[in-house]
C-alpha cells in the first residue's frame, strides 16, 4: 500500500486474536515474598534490639557494683590480692574479745602458743582434751556411735596421769565404756584410733575374748562383754584461742 507521496506503508497487525504484542509495561518484576517473611524480619530486629538493651543494662549494673565497692577485684598474685581483708581484721578483733572474756589471765606457754583452750558445753577440759560423760547406759557399739555423732570418739587413754583424771571425773563408782576392744580373736586389745594397748602400762583385768570391750572403773581397766550396758566417756581435741 502506498501513501500520497509514493512510500510503501507496511501495515503490521496481529495475525490472530491469541497473539500478544510484547510491552515493557507488562515485564514482571522480582517475585513477591509471602507476608510471614516480612513478619519474621520484624521479629528478628526486635530480638536483636532487646539483646542489646540487656547487654547495656548488665554493663551499667556491673559498673555500679564496682563503684560501690570502691575497687575492682584483684587478680591472683597482684598486690591488691595480698592485702588484708577487712573481714579478717574484724574476726581477729572478735577473737581477742572472746579470749579476754573467756580465758583466765595466764602467761604464754613455752612453745609460744595459747594456753587458753575451750570445750563444748557440758564437756570437761583437761590439758589438750575435752571429756564428756554420758548419762545413759548403752552397749559398747552404741556408745561408740553416740560419740561419733558428737564429733568425737570413745576415750583413748595415753598415760597414767590421764587415767587418774578419769578417776576424778567419774568418781570411780561404776564401769564406763572407753575406746578399747578386741576386734577379732586373732588381735589383742586395740584402742579406737587403731593403736595397740600397752598392758605393761595399763593392765586389763578379766578375759580377753573376741566379744570383750574395755571399761574403766576408778583407775583400773576391766574387760566385759561388749553387749553389756554402761555409761561411756567421749573425747575430742580442745579448741585453742
C-alpha positions as CSV (number, residue, x, y, z in Angstrom):
1,X,0.0,0.0,0.0
2,X,1.4,3.4,-1.0
3,X,0.6,6.8,0.6
4,X,0.2,10.1,-1.2
5,X,4.0,10.6,-1.6
6,X,4.6,7.1,-3.0
7,X,6.1,5.4,0.0
8,X,5.0,2.0,0.8
9,X,3.4,1.7,4.2
10,X,3.6,-1.6,6.0
11,X,0.5,-2.3,7.9
12,X,1.6,-4.8,10.6
13,X,-1.2,-6.2,12.6
14,X,-1.5,-9.3,14.7
15,X,-2.4,-12.3,12.6
16,X,-4.7,-13.8,15.2
17,X,-6.6,-12.9,18.4
18,X,-4.3,-15.0,20.5
19,X,-1.2,-13.0,19.5
20,X,0.0,-10.5,22.1
21,X,2.5,-7.8,21.4
22,X,5.3,-7.6,24.0
23,X,5.1,-4.5,26.1
24,X,7.6,-3.0,28.5
25,X,4.7,-2.3,30.9
26,X,4.0,-6.0,31.2
27,X,7.5,-7.1,32.2
28,X,7.3,-8.8,35.5
29,X,9.5,-7.6,38.4
30,X,11.2,-9.8,41.1
31,X,8.9,-12.3,42.9
32,X,7.0,-11.0,45.9
33,X,7.8,-12.6,49.4
34,X,5.0,-14.0,51.4
35,X,3.6,-11.9,54.3
36,X,5.2,-14.2,57.0
37,X,8.7,-13.5,55.7
38,X,8.4,-9.8,56.5
39,X,6.9,-10.6,59.9
40,X,9.9,-12.8,60.7
41,X,12.3,-9.9,59.8
42,X,10.5,-7.6,62.2
43,X,10.7,-10.2,65.0
44,X,14.4,-10.7,64.4
45,X,15.0,-7.0,64.6
46,X,13.0,-6.8,67.9
47,X,15.0,-9.6,69.4
48,X,18.3,-8.0,68.4
49,X,17.3,-4.7,70.0
50,X,16.2,-6.4,73.2
51,X,19.5,-8.3,73.5
52,X,21.4,-5.1,73.0
53,X,19.3,-3.5,75.8
54,X,20.1,-6.4,78.1
55,X,23.8,-6.2,77.5
56,X,23.8,-2.4,78.1
57,X,21.8,-2.8,81.3
58,X,24.2,-5.5,82.6
59,X,27.2,-3.3,81.9
60,X,25.7,-0.4,83.9
61,X,24.8,-2.8,86.8
62,X,28.4,-4.2,87.0
63,X,29.8,-0.7,86.8
64,X,27.6,0.4,89.7
65,X,28.6,-2.6,91.8
66,X,32.3,-1.9,91.2
67,X,31.9,1.8,92.1
68,X,30.1,0.9,95.4
69,X,33.0,-1.4,96.5
70,X,35.5,1.3,95.5
71,X,37.8,-1.2,93.8
72,X,37.8,-3.8,91.2
73,X,38.5,-7.5,92.0
74,X,42.3,-8.1,92.2
75,X,43.8,-10.9,90.1
76,X,45.6,-13.6,91.9
77,X,49.2,-12.7,92.6
78,X,48.6,-8.9,92.4
79,X,49.5,-6.6,95.3
80,X,45.8,-5.9,96.0
81,X,45.1,-9.7,96.3
82,X,47.7,-9.9,99.1
83,X,46.2,-7.0,101.1
84,X,44.4,-7.8,104.3
85,X,40.7,-8.5,104.1
86,X,38.6,-6.2,106.4
87,X,36.6,-9.2,107.5
88,X,39.8,-10.9,108.6
89,X,40.6,-7.9,110.8
90,X,37.1,-8.0,112.2
91,X,37.4,-11.7,113.1
92,X,40.7,-11.1,114.8
93,X,39.1,-8.4,116.9
94,X,36.3,-10.7,117.9
95,X,38.8,-13.4,118.8
96,X,40.7,-11.1,121.1
97,X,37.4,-10.1,122.7
98,X,36.5,-13.7,123.3
99,X,39.9,-14.5,124.7
100,X,39.8,-11.6,127.2
101,X,36.3,-12.6,128.4
102,X,36.6,-16.4,128.4
103,X,40.2,-17.1,129.2
104,X,41.8,-16.6,132.6
105,X,44.9,-14.5,132.7
106,X,47.9,-16.6,132.1
107,X,51.5,-16.4,130.8
108,X,52.3,-17.6,127.3
109,X,53.3,-21.2,127.1
110,X,57.0,-22.0,126.4
111,X,56.0,-23.2,122.9
112,X,54.6,-19.8,122.2
113,X,51.0,-21.0,121.6
114,X,47.9,-20.0,123.5
115,X,47.3,-21.7,126.9
116,X,43.6,-20.9,126.7
117,X,41.5,-23.8,125.3
118,X,37.8,-24.2,125.1
119,X,35.4,-27.2,125.1
120,X,31.8,-27.5,124.1
121,X,29.0,-27.1,126.6
122,X,28.9,-29.8,129.3
123,X,32.4,-31.1,128.3
124,X,35.3,-31.1,130.8
125,X,38.7,-29.7,129.8
126,X,42.0,-31.2,130.9
127,X,45.2,-30.5,129.0
128,X,44.5,-30.6,125.3
129,X,41.4,-32.8,125.5
130,X,37.7,-32.3,126.2
131,X,35.8,-35.1,128.0
132,X,32.1,-35.9,128.1
133,X,30.4,-38.5,130.3
134,X,27.2,-40.0,129.0
135,X,24.1,-40.2,131.2
136,X,22.6,-43.3,129.7
137,X,23.7,-46.9,129.8
138,X,24.3,-48.4,126.3
139,X,26.2,-51.3,124.8
140,X,29.7,-50.6,123.6
141,X,28.8,-50.3,119.9
142,X,26.0,-47.8,120.6
143,X,28.3,-45.8,122.9
144,X,30.9,-45.6,120.1
145,X,28.2,-44.4,117.6
146,X,27.0,-41.8,120.2
147,X,30.5,-40.4,120.5
148,X,30.9,-40.3,116.7
149,X,27.6,-38.4,116.4
150,X,29.0,-35.8,118.7
151,X,32.1,-35.3,116.5
152,X,34.3,-37.3,119.0
153,X,35.4,-40.8,119.8
154,X,35.4,-43.1,122.8
155,X,38.2,-42.3,125.2
156,X,41.8,-43.3,124.4
157,X,43.9,-43.1,127.5
158,X,47.5,-42.1,126.8
159,X,49.2,-42.1,130.2
160,X,48.6,-42.8,133.9
161,X,48.0,-39.2,134.7
162,X,45.1,-39.1,132.3
163,X,43.7,-42.3,134.0
164,X,43.9,-40.5,137.3
165,X,41.9,-37.6,135.9
166,X,39.3,-40.1,134.6
167,X,39.0,-41.5,138.2
168,X,38.2,-38.0,139.5
169,X,35.9,-37.3,136.6
170,X,33.8,-40.5,137.1
171,X,34.2,-40.6,140.9
172,X,35.2,-44.3,140.4
173,X,31.7,-45.5,141.3
174,X,30.9,-47.8,138.3
175,X,32.1,-49.0,134.9
176,X,32.4,-46.6,131.9
177,X,33.0,-47.7,128.4
178,X,36.2,-46.5,126.8
179,X,37.6,-46.9,123.3
180,X,39.2,-50.3,123.9
181,X,38.1,-53.6,122.4
182,X,39.3,-56.8,120.8
183,X,38.3,-56.6,117.1
184,X,38.8,-60.4,116.5
185,X,40.2,-63.5,118.1
186,X,43.5,-63.0,116.3
187,X,44.0,-59.4,117.6
188,X,44.9,-58.1,121.0
189,X,43.4,-55.2,122.8
190,X,43.2,-52.3,120.4
191,X,42.3,-48.6,121.0
192,X,39.6,-46.8,119.0
193,X,42.4,-45.0,117.0
194,X,43.9,-48.3,115.9
195,X,46.9,-48.3,118.2
196,X,47.7,-51.4,120.4
197,X,47.2,-51.3,124.2
198,X,50.4,-51.4,126.2
199,X,49.4,-53.8,129.0
200,X,52.6,-53.2,130.9
201,X,51.3,-49.6,131.4
202,X,47.6,-50.4,131.5
203,X,46.9,-54.0,132.6
204,X,43.4,-55.2,131.9
205,X,41.6,-57.4,134.4
206,X,39.3,-60.0,133.1
207,X,39.1,-62.3,130.0
208,X,40.3,-61.2,126.6
209,X,38.0,-62.7,124.0
210,X,36.5,-61.7,120.7
211,X,33.4,-60.1,122.3
212,X,35.3,-58.3,125.0
213,X,35.4,-54.5,125.3
214,X,37.3,-52.3,127.8
215,X,35.7,-50.3,130.6
216,X,37.3,-48.1,133.3
217,X,36.4,-48.0,137.0
218,X,38.4,-45.8,139.2
219,X,42.0,-46.1,137.9
220,X,41.6,-49.7,136.7
221,X,40.7,-51.0,133.2
222,X,38.3,-54.0,133.2
223,X,37.2,-56.4,130.5
224,X,33.5,-57.0,130.0
225,X,31.2,-58.3,127.2
226,X,30.5,-55.7,124.6
227,X,26.8,-56.3,124.9
228,X,26.8,-55.1,128.5
229,X,25.2,-51.6,129.0
230,X,27.3,-49.0,130.8
231,X,27.8,-45.2,130.6
232,X,30.7,-44.1,128.4
233,X,33.3,-41.4,128.1
234,X,33.9,-39.5,124.8
235,X,36.9,-37.3,124.0
236,X,37.8,-34.7,121.4
237,X,40.5,-32.1,121.0
238,X,40.1,-28.8,122.8
239,X,39.9,-25.6,120.7
240,X,42.8,-23.2,121.3
241,X,42.2,-19.5,121.4
